[in-house]
Every structure is written in structure tokens, then in C-alpha cells.
Amino acid sequence: MSTGESSQQAGELSAFFKGDYVPLSQARVSVMTHALHYGTGVFEGIRGNWNEEQGVVNIFRLREHYDRLLRGTRLLMLDIPYSVEDLCRITVELVERNGHRQDIYIRPLVYKSAELVANLKLQDLESDFTLITVPFGNYLGTDLLRCCTSSWRRVDDPMIPARLKICGIYVNSILAKTEATLAGFDEAIILNHDGHVCEGSGENIFMVMDGRLITSPLEDNVLPGITRDTVIQLAQSELGLDLDERSIDRSELYLADEVFLTGTAAHLTPVVQLDNRDIADGKAGPVSSKLQKMYFDIVVGNNAKYRHWCTPAAPRTGGAALEENLPQHATPDIGA
Ligand SMILES: Cc1ncc(COP(=O)(O)O)c(C=O)c1O
């Protein structure tokens, strides 16, 4: 089956589902699906940034996202027949087919697709891969964040490893984000089991103190963020800042010169208040502002030095794309 043969509404987005590009409305799973009941999947959040002059969506650090996704599949015994290269090709193809001319969010998901409940043995369950792309703007809804310290603690590695983007683990983030926003804050800062600062509900955290950049180490149950890695590289090579990856006490955040969050959805966003206390003068600090400006230029594809981090996808005009554009492994029967 190809998109051309499906009953697709004009203007409807496509999804990659069960090895094929199909209208989004036809990408449906059964209520028996294992991942729906137990959160047995791993996912990624990738941004594509529209560059008007270049006429392309620049997908940021696509390979690194799929490296992380495939690492996650090992723990959950999620078998899919795609390499990082295959997944990158499928993604560019879908973005081009969907014809986006705006910033987008790209959501790959590898999940236990077995229609089988009351079975907790990963080795018994077949897996599948699906991919959607949607228009996406400012995720946090503000440019300067007012945060609170969450009453929820981050899950610890021997419970569910936070270093992977496991679907079920996001209930932890969702409880924290819900609590924070219902209390009128923009985002939650989550502490780990021993009370050290971990991260936001969907972002890594940095602070600037006496000219040094400090971020929580991965062993504190932190997701190895791709934006985190990007910011570390830029801070060190472009701004010559020293970096400390070390546990952060809660009280240090209140006393920091600057605090900011990083994430694919959140970009780099300064935190100006924590638990109703201003951080420094309650404004975006100079390091955050410099890094943010550099980051925005890079992700949109305007910085030649870092263009290797951008994968361009040119929106197609004129309807459904051709069958021969399907990647070699993308046959309809895979994963079943
Ligand atoms: C819990 C958590 N921490 C950090 C991040 C930031 O990671 P990245 O920069 O790879 O998007 C995310 C987003 O994926 C996240 O969900």
C-alpha cells in the first residue's frame, strides 16, 4: 500500500506506520496494544526548523537522536529492522512528503505492538516503529521561565533508567509538569532520590556560577540530552567556558548567577525565578543570552560551521511522493 492508493484527505499529513507511508488518520493501533497498557516503548523528540531563505526544514542532529533511540531499544528488547541510516532516510522522506514550511516536531516511536495483555515478558512481544511529524511552535509558552521545585522525585536507575526515553517513565515527568503548571509555574525542576537537582520535566538544567558552567552529571538520573551536548560544546569551544559536570544542591540554584534549561522542545530558555525567588536580578543573564542566540542560528541552519548538525528536507509540492522513494527496508510486513 502506498500513500497514493490510500483515501487521503487533501492536506492531510502522512505518518510512517507498519513499514509504509499512510494518511495520519489511518495510522491506528488496537486497544490490545501492549505499549498502550504498559508504556513499553522508546521515543524521540526531534525538531525541524524552517529556513525561509534556504527553502528547507533543517532537522537538528537527526543521527544523534536515532543513535539514542536505538540504544533504548536494546533495554526493552524492541526489535526493528532499521539502522540509523534507514531511520534518517525515512524521516527526511516523511518530512518532505508532508510539505512542512514551518517549524516542526518529529516523533519516532518504537513500541511493543503485540496485541497481547497480561504478559510481562518482553521476549514474547513483537515490536514496531512509527513516525509522525507535526507543526510545532514555542513549547514552553514563554521566553523566561518561572519554575518550582517539584514534590515528585526522579526515578532512579535501578527502578527505570532515566538515561533512556522510555515511554512509561514519562508519567514521572507528567506528574511533575502537571503539578507545576496547576500551581501557576511554567516548569518543574525535579530532584533525584538523594535530593540533588536532576532536570526539568523535559529539559536538562544548567547554572552559571562565578563564570563557570555547571550541569548535573548523567549518574544523577539525567537524560543525556542532545541539546545539553550541543550547549556544552558551544560553551566550551565558542565561549571558552569551563564546565563542571557535578551534583548540584537545591540551594545552589537559588544562589546562581544564571540558570537555564535546554531541550529539543524547549530550546535554551532562561529560568528567572525559582520557587518565587528571583535568580540573580530576575532577568536573562549574559551567558544564557549568548548561548541562546548562537543555538538559534545553528538549529535553523544559518551557521556554516555547524551546518553538519542540520539535515535539510525540502517540502515537496504536487501531492504524494513516489513508491520508489521508500527506503529499502521499509516493507509493509516488517515488525510483525
Ligand atoms: C526528561 C528530559 N530531559 C532532558 C531532555 C532534553 O533532551 P534533548 O536535548 O535531547 O531533547 C528531554 C527531552 O527529550 C527530556 O524529556
The ligand as an SDF file (V2000), in Angstrom:
LIG
                    3D

 16 16  0  0  0  0  0  0  0  0999 V2000
   13.4770   14.3060   30.8190 C   0  0  0  0  0  0  0  0  0  0  0  0
   14.1940   15.0310   29.7320 C   0  0  0  0  0  0  0  0  0  0  0  0
   15.3740   15.6050   29.9970 N   0  0  0  0  0  0  0  0  0  0  0  0
   16.0700   16.2710   29.0580 C   0  0  0  0  0  0  0  0  0  0  0  0
   15.5830   16.4000   27.7670 C   0  0  0  0  0  0  0  0  0  0  0  0
   16.3770   17.1320   26.7440 C   0  0  0  0  0  0  0  0  0  0  0  0
   16.9050   16.2260   25.7960 O   0  0  0  0  0  0  0  0  0  0  0  0
   17.1840   16.6830   24.3160 P   0  0  0  0  0  0  0  0  0  0  0  0
   18.0410   17.8760   24.3820 O   0  0  0  0  0  0  0  0  0  0  0  0
   17.8580   15.5120   23.6910 O   0  0  0  0  0  0  0  0  0  0  0  0
   15.8540   16.9680   23.6930 O   0  0  0  0  0  0  0  0  0  0  0  0
   14.3520   15.8200   27.4440 C   0  0  0  0  0  0  0  0  0  0  0  0
   13.8200   15.8910   26.0890 C   0  0  0  0  0  0  0  0  0  0  0  0
   13.9540   14.9800   25.3190 O   0  0  0  0  0  0  0  0  0  0  0  0
   13.6530   15.1020   28.4360 C   0  0  0  0  0  0  0  0  0  0  0  0
   12.4810   14.5320   28.1650 O   0  0  0  0  0  0  0  0  0  0  0  0
  1  2  1  0
  2  3  1  0
  2 15  2  0
  3  4  2  0
  4  5  1  0
  5  6  1  0
  5 12  2  0
  6  7  1  0
  7  8  1  0
  8  9  2  0
  8 10  1  0
  8 11  1  0
 12 13  1  0
 12 15  1  0
 13 14  2  0
 15 16  1  0
M  END
$$$$
